Amino acid sequence: MSDKPRTLETYLEEISHFLSGRAEREEILSEIRSHILEKAATEHGGTGDAAIDKAVAAYGPPRKVAEKYLDDRPIIAPAYKRHLFRYTSILFAAHLLLTAIAVVFKKSFIVFPFLYMPEMGVLEALMYLPTAFLADLGAVALVLYFITQSGKDVKLPWPRFGADLDEFKPAKGFWAGRFATAVGAVIMLALTDLALYILSKYGTIFLYFENLKESRDPIPLFTPGAGRRLSLIVIAMLAAATMKLFIRLFTRSRWVDVVSNAVSLTLIGLLLRQPFDGLFVPEILSRFSPRFVDWAEHTLLILLLFIALMVTIDLVKNLVAIGRKKWGT
């Protein structure tokens, strides 16, 4: 049985959770044990349980104590913090491209020995991409961690594609920027109101005007159920964009863009879940050739995929910018 008080051993074990490297950990814990025993003897009158309890209480929280010994041992060297986000962005861009290929061509493939891409639908891809981003971030962080811990002076390449984010200077003029945002918000609000009016009048916002000179009512493009569902989702997207612009009048936080991107991706995912076969009403099918209708359905799908891709890229850029600001890089 150990002759050390249980309170001290428990305290040292809690500190050890924040330390890495067995030999280094044992050395640090041994030093802390000696300091506590010395403190108990000199300041609290002995090495009994009560004296050691007082010394432990005065020594500080385990995590704070461990951090004192780790101040000069960063997980990732400060010089590599910008590389973390730059390399992650490049790796995720490649991941994004491969995901788009897997969705469009509906094939699974292997990029040996690095990556396996399964066949997936659009909704699965939208759910997969955030996980892929975290995996890419973790892979880059792990490499930079090993480089930092090696202690070697490794000069990493700095890929440059255009100007860096921190090289852009903000536009001068507070009110000029707010005025442009206000105008955009009013325009988007007008479009949202117009879409709601058309929906209330015709039951859909997707209409075919055969002859604008004649005063006949337009023909709905899609079947009633699909037309109404798609219309509501599109109106929700317009409303979300309008709300974003109004919020932008009061704050320039990138978190507004992140939330807007996430909402847009969710709504696009709902759009892509709608079946595209048999989307058009019979009257439209009778006016156009089957080849044209197929082309229109595929064009709509490709357009939505392209929009989803652009929104995802913008989401990643905003997350990277937030991360760089937080890390001071």
Buried (B, 14 or more C-beta within 10 A) or exposed (E): EEEEBEBBEEBBEBBBEBBEEEEEBEEBBEEBBEEBBEBBBEEBEEBEEEBBBBBBEEBEEBEEBBEEBBEEEBEBBEBBBBBBBBBBBBBBBEBBEBBBEBBEEEEEBEEEEEEEBEEBEBBBBBEBBBEBBEBBBEBBBEBBBEBBBEEEEEEBEEEEEEEEEEEEEEEEEEEEBBEBBBEBBEEBBEBBBEBBEBBEEBEBBBBBEEEEEEEEEBBBBBBEEBBBBBBBBBBBBBBBBBBBBBBBEEEEEBEBBBBBBBBBBBBBBBBBEBEBEEBBBEEBBEEEEEEEBEEBBEEBBEEBBEBBBEBBBBBBBBBBBBBBEEEEB
